[in-house]
Amino acid sequence: MRLHRLDITAFGPFGTTQKVDFDELSAAGLFLLHGPTGAGKTSVLDAVCYALYGAVPGARQSGQGLTLRSDHAAPATRTEIRLELTVAGRRLEITRQPPWARPKKRGTGTTTEKAQSWLREYEGPAGSWKDLSRSHQEIGEEITQLLGMSREQFCQVVLLPQGDFARFLRADAEARGKLLGRLFDTHRFAEVEKRLSERRRAAEAEVRDGDAALLADAHRMQQAAGDIAEVPLPDLAPGDPGLAEAVLAWAAVARGTARERLTVAHSAVSAAKAARAAADRELDDVREVARLQRRFTEARERAARLEERSDSHREALTRMERGRKAEAVAPALDLRDAGEAEHRRAVMAEAHARAALPASFADAGAPGLAADARRAAEELGGLASARRAERRLGELTAERVGLDRQERADEDVLQDAESWLATWETTRTGLQERIGTAQEAATRAEQLAVRRDPARARLRAARERDQFARDTDDAHERALASRAHATDTRARWLDLKEQRLNGIAAELAAGLVDGDPCAVCGATEHPAPARKIAGHVDRETEERALAVHQRADEKATEDERRLGVVREALAAASAEAGDTPTDRLAEQEAELEREHGEAHAAASGLHAARERLAQAELEHERRVAARQKAELRAAARVSHRDTLDRERALLEEELTKARGAAESVAARAAQLERRAALLTEAADAVRAAEDAAQRLKDADARLADAAFRAGFSTPQAEAAALLDNTAHRELQRRLDAWQSEEAAVRAVLAEADTTAAAQRPAVDLRAAEQSAESGARRLRDAASAQDAAARRCAELDRLSARATTSVRRLGPLREEYDRVARMAGLAAGTSAENERRMRLESYVLAARLEQVAAAATVRLERMSSGRYTLVHSDDRAGRGRSGLGLHVVDAWTGRERDTATLSGGETFFASLALALGLADVVTDEAGGVRLDTLFIDEGFGSLDDQTLDEVLDVLDSLRERDRSVGIVSHVADLRRRIHAQLEVVKGRTGSVVRQRGVPD
């Protein structure tokens, strides 16, 4: 992958469009990306990552979306990242625009536009760009497939964050495992461990469930066997060895005993059935004789009771005969009762109708009442015209009242309008003056706002300038003290070294042995070896002094680097703040803030004043229109009122004639309506009473004639003999019951077998029933015992068959469990066969870490002048698991030690070598995609000159095969060593980028 060109617009600190030509920078092979703190160096790398993956690296992911937009950008400028690169032999251009809150085209406020993405490919033969996709998902999948790595892998192997690898170098095995797992995607091996563990638990659960089911069946067989089991069930638990064999053996013994008990029960049932049959036959004979004897006795008793009720039977027959004769006269009697009831109702209705009439109509007949009713109806019909006139008069009165109400309302409207319009000119002039004053205040507030922001920035820079000045003094004092201490320790070390060299002969003589050659002169005899004097300095003392000096020198270098950083920050703050004292700048900023607040407060009423003036003008138009309409309505009401008065006078004259003595025409009409209705009702009632009296007289005559023909002396005698339905049914039932009972008694007394049984002695039915019941009880007990034995045998056979099936099914499951449990233990590192207790994922990561250490060692040896190499260690840490240890081998001492013992500078170039090695391994893992552009972020300030040269030589070697490396750093010495530079300069209107030192 090679980057060609990057265009950044309104992104991060860049308010305008910035262009980065990576082709020019890559021509030098090694280029520097530098600038003051906060200028936006990291934002350049963020833009590259956002163009490729639509997201920024690491913890800055929370800055996506609308917050990616630069605060310095113009409102109408949209945030956009365009990256041109070559990957897998294809030249592509990616353009991404995050979501954007742009100003609305109409009205005020903003509206959010969705994110946009474009992917184009350059076609060499055609010499033009071809559109490939505008889908976020398709572009993301295409780029990830071409690069062969995820966003996190890309940020680790292309952007090389040194701080992360320094922590990785000193981290424990667990922390290393997390990072390596994300880079190499070894979670699938963890999933294998998890799957094996789940399969082991599932297989174990199946085996335990199978054993539990087998034991449950055994306990059910024990319950089914009951007291016949001669051998107790073995006391076993799920998982115990020999469980299946013990259960099956016990079940075989129980089944044999149950079959023996079933054979004995069959014999007992046969004997009980024979005894039961004999007892039942004897009981049937005794029951039949007893039944016939009871039947004869009951028949004799029923005949005696019939004889006692013979007189009442004859009376019932006579009563039934008279009732049948009276039924022939019943229709005439019913007709006479109906006529009498109708006559009573008609008389009462006539009396009620006459009571409502005046006393002059008390003796009037039906024709006279009808004639008076017709005269009242005729007079009522003549009042129809008067009724219409009365309704119209009411309408005229209501309309006149409405005109008076409208007149009063219009007078109020005219008075209110005149009162409001009298103050209109004064109100309008006051509102216009308020608007002018507020507009002037708004203009002044805008002018003050323009001056306020630079004043705030200068005050902030001045405060930073003062703080950096104090920090510079402190850092300068610390640097001087550290350098003096380093000089003292160096002098101390050189003194000790000189003393050791002066006494080196005694140190060599201490190792001489007679007969062995001297390391200096080669003699085998040592007659006068040198002796150590008091205060002799040995090698260990010298090395301790050297270590103290090195630590002091490293601290002095670090303090000097910090002094340089603080001085750079002080220079930047002083350039922005100038020489004006901070107090003076604070006073100026406070004064501007106060004036701006006063102007803003005065301008805040501009909108309200304009709204008030617009509302007042609308109210003025409404008041004028209301006054005009009220005047027009008043003129129209005068003529309308005169017309209503004339029509009202004519109607009142007509109604005075029509209503007579009544209060109104309606009251007169109501009187006539009621009089006509009462007279008509009374005439109808008189005619109905006369007709009912004649019908009653005719009914009396017909009833007397019918009673005489039926044999009754009077109608009253016939009515007494008449039976109602209930009495007739009850009398007929008694006669039918007598006849049925008499026939039944004669039939029983005529039966021959009943008569014969009555002549025999009485039988003992109780004794026969007890004998039959005893036989039935013995048969039931025997049958119950037989059924219980059969059920026991069937249940034992069923459970035994199920247990045998369970044992056969559990065999393969147990074998599967043993195999899976062994594999899960090995993969999880808990098995005794896994000596190092290394998990499967750790084993794979250890192989990857071993590759990374080998690739890093190639560069680390060169950076450290052959002193250090990185090795992977799979030793167990204490009682924990092993596999992800990382050690450094020091060639000077020949010892292997932990990476946490490296100094600051050594940690930097070791972590750099580790990062480069990891980049190579991840690249190979991703499919061997060539990475022609790399970025290294910070860390060079901790290196001395010699180590820095060696590190730069290693980085310069990365240019092989046309590879370019970008270094992101504050170190001033790198600006002299690296000529190709991309500088990020920050300013009040946003940051800008500058390319310089690029070779032609």
Stockholm file with secondary structure:
# STOCKHOLM 1.0

chainA/1-1000         MRLHRLDITAFGPFGTTQKVDFDELSAAGLFLLHGPTGAGKTSVLDAVCYALYGAVPGARQSGQGLTLRSDHAAPATRTEIRLELTVAGRRLEITRQPPWARPKKRGTGTTTEKAQSWLREYEGPAGSWKDLSRSHQEIGEEITQLLGMSREQFCQVVLLPQGDFARFLRADAEARGKLLGRLFDTHRFAEVEKRLSERRRAAEAEVRDGDAALLADAHRMQQAAGDIAEVPLPDLAPGDPGLAEAVLAWAAVARGTARERLTVAHSAVSAAKAARAAADRELDDVREVARLQRRFTEARERAARLEERSDSHREALTRMERGRKAEAVAPALDLRDAGEAEHRRAVMAEAHARAALPASFADAGAPGLAADARRAAEELGGLASARRAERRLGELTAERVGLDRQERADEDVLQDAESWLATWETTRTGLQERIGTAQEAATRAEQLAVRRDPARARLRAARERDQFARDTDDAHERALASRAHATDTRARWLDLKEQRLNGIAAELAAGLVDGDPCAVCGATEHPAPARKIAGHVDRETEERALAVHQRADEKATEDERRLGVVREALAAASAEAGDTPTDRLAEQEAELEREHGEAHAAASGLHAARERLAQAELEHERRVAARQKAELRAAARVSHRDTLDRERALLEEELTKARGAAESVAARAAQLERRAALLTEAADAVRAAEDAAQRLKDADARLADAAFRAGFSTPQAEAAALLDNTAHRELQRRLDAWQSEEAAVRAVLAEADTTAAAQRPAVDLRAAEQSAESGARRLRDAASAQDAAARRCAELDRLSARATTSVRRLGPLREEYDRVARMAGLAAGTSAENERRMRLESYVLAARLEQVAAAATVRLERMSSGRYTLVHSDDRAGRGRSGLGLHVVDAWTGRERDTATLSGGETFFASLALALGLADVVTDEAGGVRLDTLFIDEGFGSLDDQTLDEVLDVLDSLRERDRSVGIVSHVADLRRRIHAQLEVVKGRTGSVVRQRGVPD
#=GR chainA/1-1000 SS CEEEEEEEESBTTBCSCEEEEHHHHHHTSEEEEECSTTSSHHHHHHHHHHHHHSSCSGGGGGGCGGGGBCTTSCTTCCCEEEEEEEETTEEEEEEEECCEEEECSSSSSEEEECCEEEEEEEETTTTEEEEEECCHHHHHHHHHHHHTSCHHHHHHHTSCBHHHHHHHHHCCHHHHHHHHHHHHTTHHHHHHHHHHHHHHHHHHHHHHHHHHHHHHHHHHHHHHHGGGCSSCCCCCCTTCTTHHHHHHHHHHHHHHHHHHHHHHHHHHHHHHHHHHHHHHHHHHHHHHHHHHHHHHHHHHHHHHHHHHTHHHHHHHHHHHHHHHHHHHHHHHHHHHHHHHHHHHHHHHHHHHHHHTSCGGGTTCCHHHHHHHHHHHHHHHHTTHHHHHHHHHHHHHHHHHHHHHHHHHHHHHHHHHHHHHHTTHHHHHHHHHHHHHHHHHHHHHHHHHHHHHHHHHHHHHHHHHHHHHHHHHHHHHHHHHHHHHHHHHHHHHHHHHHHHHHHTHHHHHHTTCCTTSCCTTTCCSCCSSCCCCCTTCCCHHHHHHHHHHHHHHHHHHHHHHHHHHHHHHHHHHHHHHHCSSCHHHHHHHHHHHHHHHHHHHHHHTTHHHHHHHHHHHHHHHHHHHHHHHHHHHHHHHHHHHHHHHHHHHHHHHHHHHHHHTTSSSHHHHHHHHHHHHHHHHHHHHHHHHHHHHHHHHHHHHHHHHHHHHHTTCSSHHHHHHHCCCHHHHHHHHHHHHHHHHHHHHHHHHHTCHHHHHHHHSCCCCHHHHHHHHHHHHHHHHHHHHHHHHHHHHHHHHHHHHHHHHHHHHHHHHHHHHHHHHHHHHHHHHTCSTTCTTCCCHHHHHHHHHHHHHHHHHHHHHHHHTTTCEEEEEECCCCTTSCCSCEEEEEETTTTEEEEGGGSCHHHHHHHHHHHHHHHHHHHHHHTTCCCCCEEEEESCGGGCCHHHHHHHHHHHHHTTTTTCEEEEECCCHHHHHHCCCEEEEECCTTCCEEEEESCCC
#=GC SS_cons          CEEEEEEEESBTTBCSCEEEEHHHHHHTSEEEEECSTTSSHHHHHHHHHHHHHSSCSGGGGGGCGGGGBCTTSCTTCCCEEEEEEEETTEEEEEEEECCEEEECSSSSSEEEECCEEEEEEEETTTTEEEEEECCHHHHHHHHHHHHTSCHHHHHHHTSCBHHHHHHHHHCCHHHHHHHHHHHHTTHHHHHHHHHHHHHHHHHHHHHHHHHHHHHHHHHHHHHHHGGGCSSCCCCCCTTCTTHHHHHHHHHHHHHHHHHHHHHHHHHHHHHHHHHHHHHHHHHHHHHHHHHHHHHHHHHHHHHHHHHHTHHHHHHHHHHHHHHHHHHHHHHHHHHHHHHHHHHHHHHHHHHHHHHTSCGGGTTCCHHHHHHHHHHHHHHHHTTHHHHHHHHHHHHHHHHHHHHHHHHHHHHHHHHHHHHHHTTHHHHHHHHHHHHHHHHHHHHHHHHHHHHHHHHHHHHHHHHHHHHHHHHHHHHHHHHHHHHHHHHHHHHHHHHHHHHHHHTHHHHHHTTCCTTSCCTTTCCSCCSSCCCCCTTCCCHHHHHHHHHHHHHHHHHHHHHHHHHHHHHHHHHHHHHHHCSSCHHHHHHHHHHHHHHHHHHHHHHTTHHHHHHHHHHHHHHHHHHHHHHHHHHHHHHHHHHHHHHHHHHHHHHHHHHHHHHTTSSSHHHHHHHHHHHHHHHHHHHHHHHHHHHHHHHHHHHHHHHHHHHHHTTCSSHHHHHHHCCCHHHHHHHHHHHHHHHHHHHHHHHHHTCHHHHHHHHSCCCCHHHHHHHHHHHHHHHHHHHHHHHHHHHHHHHHHHHHHHHHHHHHHHHHHHHHHHHHHHHHHHHHTCSTTCTTCCCHHHHHHHHHHHHHHHHHHHHHHHHTTTCEEEEEECCCCTTSCCSCEEEEEETTTTEEEEGGGSCHHHHHHHHHHHHHHHHHHHHHHTTCCCCCEEEEESCGGGCCHHHHHHHHHHHHHTTTTTCEEEEECCCHHHHHHCCCEEEEECCTTCCEEEEESCCC
//
